């Protein structure tokens, strides 16, 4: 899940890196606009983008395609 907001340069950079990533498993990225939810806005504020994998914090701010591929593989290991 990607927590972001409209007009966020770092969010767009993270989405571009995620589009380049190659994973062995099919992935579905769910994007959540924190500006539409006051609780999420309070929780994340300026600390976006935030990417979780299987409900676990994986990245904040920036990531590289290679970093994502390694962490995604590790956090989804053993899933069917």
C-alpha positions as CSV (number, residue, x, y, z in Angstrom):
1,X,0.0,0.0,0.0
2,X,1.3,3.4,-0.9
3,X,0.3,6.3,1.2
4,X,0.7,9.6,-0.7
5,X,-1.1,12.8,-1.7
6,X,-1.7,14.6,-5.0
7,X,1.1,16.9,-6.2
8,X,3.8,15.1,-4.2
9,X,7.1,15.0,-6.1
10,X,8.6,12.2,-4.0
11,X,5.4,10.2,-4.3
12,X,5.6,10.4,-8.1
13,X,9.3,9.4,-8.0
14,X,8.4,6.4,-5.8
15,X,5.6,5.3,-8.2
16,X,8.0,5.5,-11.1
17,X,10.6,3.3,-9.4
18,X,7.8,0.8,-8.5
19,X,6.7,0.7,-12.1
20,X,10.3,-0.3,-13.1
21,X,10.5,-3.1,-10.5
22,X,10.5,-6.7,-11.6
23,X,9.1,-9.2,-9.1
24,X,8.5,-12.9,-9.4
25,X,5.0,-12.5,-8.1
26,X,2.2,-10.4,-9.5
27,X,1.9,-7.2,-7.5
28,X,-1.1,-4.9,-7.0
29,X,-0.3,-1.4,-5.7
30,X,-3.1,0.2,-3.8
31,X,-2.6,3.9,-3.4
32,X,-4.2,5.8,-0.6
33,X,-4.6,9.6,-0.7
34,X,-3.9,10.7,2.9
35,X,-5.3,14.2,2.1
36,X,-8.8,12.6,1.9
37,X,-8.6,11.1,5.4
38,X,-7.9,13.4,8.4
39,X,-6.6,10.5,10.5
40,X,-4.1,9.5,7.9
41,X,-3.2,13.1,7.3
42,X,-2.4,13.4,11.1
43,X,-0.5,10.0,11.1
44,X,1.7,10.6,8.0
45,X,1.6,14.4,7.5
46,X,4.8,15.4,5.6
47,X,6.3,11.9,6.0
48,X,5.2,10.6,2.7
49,X,5.4,8.6,0.5
50,X,5.1,5.6,2.8
51,X,5.1,2.1,1.3
52,X,3.9,-0.9,3.2
53,X,4.3,-4.5,2.1
54,X,1.9,-7.0,3.7
55,X,1.0,-4.4,6.3
56,X,4.6,-3.8,7.3
57,X,6.5,-0.5,6.8
58,X,8.9,-1.0,4.0
59,X,9.9,2.4,2.7
60,X,9.6,6.1,3.6
61,X,10.5,8.9,1.3
62,X,12.7,7.3,-1.4
63,X,13.5,3.9,-2.7
64,X,15.3,2.4,-5.6
65,X,14.0,-0.3,-7.8
66,X,16.7,-2.8,-6.6
67,X,15.9,-2.0,-2.9
68,X,12.2,-2.6,-3.5
69,X,12.8,-5.9,-5.4
70,X,15.0,-7.2,-2.5
71,X,12.7,-6.2,0.3
72,X,9.6,-7.3,-1.6
73,X,11.1,-10.7,-2.1
74,X,12.1,-11.0,1.5
75,X,8.7,-9.8,2.9
76,X,6.7,-12.0,0.6
77,X,8.9,-15.1,0.9
78,X,6.9,-18.3,1.6
79,X,3.5,-16.9,0.4
80,X,1.5,-18.9,-2.0
